[in-house]
């Protein structure tokens, strides 16, 4: 049980890190800077759940987990992400 929680926590922390990196690549001045790490946190947890199901059913390799985290964060913050208002305030 501890191994599952440890891997879940590491995947969530890696998701927060990737979400923060994604925030740095965007234009500065967004009104909600905490949105990127929080979406990264959720994406890390969901990526771990997908990895866990794949590893139990098919014996997925360990290198798949970081790849899933990066792909989830990219999808949730990129093409499937929130539409942020890009208008400038006068």
C-alpha positions in Angstrom: 0.0 0.0 0.0 2.9 2.4 0.8 4.4 1.8 -2.7 1.1 2.8 -4.3 0.8 6.0 -2.3 4.5 6.8 -2.9 4.1 6.4 -6.7 0.9 8.4 -6.6 2.5 11.2 -4.7 5.5 11.2 -7.0 3.3 11.3 -10.1 1.3 14.1 -8.6 4.4 16.1 -7.8 5.8 15.5 -11.3 2.5 16.7 -12.7 2.7 19.9 -10.6 6.3 20.4 -11.8 5.3 19.9 -15.5 2.3 22.2 -15.1 4.6 24.9 -13.6 7.0 24.5 -16.5 4.0 24.8 -18.9 3.1 28.0 -17.1 6.6 29.4 -17.7 6.2 28.8 -21.5 3.0 30.8 -21.7 2.8 34.6 -22.1 3.3 36.4 -18.8 0.4 38.2 -17.2 -2.3 35.5 -16.8 -4.8 36.3 -14.1 -4.8 32.7 -12.7 -1.2 31.5 -12.3 -2.2 28.7 -9.8 -4.4 27.1 -12.4 -1.5 25.5 -14.2 0.0 23.6 -11.3 -3.4 22.5 -10.1 -4.3 21.1 -13.5 -0.9 19.4 -13.4 -1.7 17.9 -10.1 -5.0 16.4 -11.4 -3.3 15.2 -14.5 -0.6 13.5 -12.5 -3.1 11.6 -10.4 -5.2 10.6 -13.4 -2.0 9.5 -15.3 -1.1 7.3 -12.3 -4.5 5.7 -12.2 -4.2 4.9 -15.9 -0.7 3.5 -15.4 -1.8 1.4 -12.4 -4.7 -0.1 -14.4 -2.3 -0.8 -17.3 0.3 -2.3 -15.1 -2.1 -4.6 -13.4 -3.8 -5.8 -16.5 -1.0 -5.9 -19.1 2.2 -5.4 -17.1 3.1 -2.0 -18.4 6.8 -0.9 -18.1 7.8 1.7 -15.5 9.0 4.2 -18.1 5.4 4.6 -19.2 4.3 6.6 -16.0 6.4 9.8 -16.7 5.3 9.7 -20.3 1.7 9.4 -19.3 2.1 12.3 -16.9 3.6 14.6 -19.5 1.0 13.6 -22.1 -1.9 14.3 -19.6 -0.5 17.7 -18.6 0.1 18.6 -22.3 -3.5 17.5 -23.2 -5.2 19.2 -20.3 -3.3 22.5 -20.6 -2.9 22.5 -24.4 -5.5 21.4 -26.9 -8.1 20.2 -24.3 -7.2 22.8 -21.7 -9.1 25.8 -20.5 -9.7 28.7 -22.8 -8.1 31.6 -21.1 -9.2 35.2 -21.9 -6.3 36.7 -23.8 -7.6 40.2 -24.0 -5.5 42.9 -22.5 -6.9 45.2 -19.8 -6.8 48.9 -20.8 
